[in-house]
């Protein structure tokens, strides 16, 4: 079983979120294990104590937020977790004509406008002193940098995949209800949509009305819903070698869980969730991919993005009909120079991993053209 770590309560993904949503989440998540009661109490107190900030934001900016029109054709970056979505997101957001949700907006979506000053500097100082880079990899952590919007939804609503890190024993239920939208009543889906549009309106307001570039791995299985909201939406799907996806995702979940969980879970179940969720996520994407109109989807390989990032960005701009590549190219080059020293985590690929991935994701190799390996005879 995974063990609690100390002192990491402040890193909980809902620590600056809605108190009302947190109470609903506690009811949905099930029993909290004794070792994690202090963490649950800490999150309860922080969400309660920051409630006045959220109230002040609604009073001061509520009408303006509701009147903000989201660009009708946002760019959605989709792909399984650990497939290179963050790198692609950071690259595209170097284009000053495109807007995005920042890390601070994702952490504190309820008071990111009134807190964009002293509060943000305080939170950034506390968090930055502990973790100058993200826990799961070596990507620098910056509060004004682009961030995945699923974290913002998790702070506003109990209906988010992020909550699988708090309640891992309910991970399958959260995945079905909040990613696949299987089983929930229309009221639950409507609540998710309301929370999501609120996130995008604030991001649009902060960016001055620009077209948003949105990165959200859970969206890979939400194509139908996104097209209902934005029929003219653009999509970039990035994919990666399945063996690397498995190893990196297991590392991600086992790294984040000890800092977020309120329940213990066996390592074997964590691996089982990775195998199951990839399969269901990608099968849903393949089933809904045909709904995307011609000229609104570009698919790229992570390896190609690493090897020739500007060529792949040009493919994205040309394929989606996005203007401004030439004007943004100097910014892309500057960013690439800045991260030239970045080193990925390195994982060991053994026969056991090869056998598991081959057994659970056989279609992924043919669909995206990756070489299927065979485990050594003595791998067991």
PEPETA-V470519 format. One line per field, one symbol per residue. ss: DSSP state (2 for helix, 1 for strand, 0 for the rest). phi: phi as a letter, one per 40 degrees, with the letter a starting at -180 (. if undefined). psi: psi as a letter, one per 20 degrees, with the letter a starting at -180 (. if undefined). Layout:
ss->???
phi->???
psi->???
This chain:
ss->00000000222000000022222222222000022222222222222220222222222222222200000000111100000022222222000001100122222000000000022222222222220010000001000001000222222200002222200222222222220000000222222222222222222222000011111022222022222220000111111002222222222222222222000000222222222222222222222222200000111112222220222222222222000022222222222222000000000000222222222202222222000000002220
phi->.cbcbbcbdccdcbcbcccccccccccccgcccdcbccccccccccccccddccccccccbdccccccccdcbcbbcbicdgbhcccccccccccccbbacccccccbccacccccicccccccccccccbcbcccabcdcbcbccaccccccccbacbacdccccbccbdccccccbbcfcgccccccccccccccccccccccccggcccbbbacccdbbdccccccbdccbbbbbbaddccdcccccccccccdccbcbbcacdccccccccccddccccccccbdccccdgbbbbbcccccccbccccccdcccccgccgcdccddccccccccbcccbccbbccbcccdcccdccbccccccbgccccbcddccg
psi->qqqqqqojhiipijhkapgghgghhhhhhappqghjghghgghgghhghjhhghghggghigghghjppppimqopprqqqkjjhgggghghiioiiqrrprghhhhmhikhgijmdggghgghggghhgnirqhiakpqopijrqqpihhghhiiqimqhhihhhmhijghghgghigikphqrhgghhhggggghgghgghgghjkjqpqoppohhihjkggghhhhnhjqqpopprrphghggghhggghighgiihqjqqqqhhhgghgggghgghghhgghhihihpqpjjpppqqghhhggmghghhhgggghikpqjgghighhgggghhhjhjppqqpqporhgggggghhhlhhhgggjkqpprpqqhji.
